[in-house]
Amino acid sequence: MSHVVTIKTQIRDLAAIAATCHRLALAAPVRGSARLFSGEAAGIVVQLPGWNYPVVFDTETGEARYDNYEGQWKL
């Protein structure tokens, strides 16, 4: 069974998100919306390798939303 996880964070800086993606050799983050397993999220979208759904950061609230399929999608 898949679950969407919501975490309260202090991730509010687009430059920090972009620098982290660059340092980890991930695709550059994009502003937009993305489909998660159950629903949709809007904000800064970061695709992780091997994951079916991206991580979406809302830099206004600091929230990160993602679905890791009970830990079966790992970096």
Secondary structure, DSSP 8 states (H G I E B T S, - for coil): ----EEEE-----HHHHHHHHHHTT----EEEEEEETTEEEEEEEE--TT-SS-EEEETTTTEEEE--GGGTS--
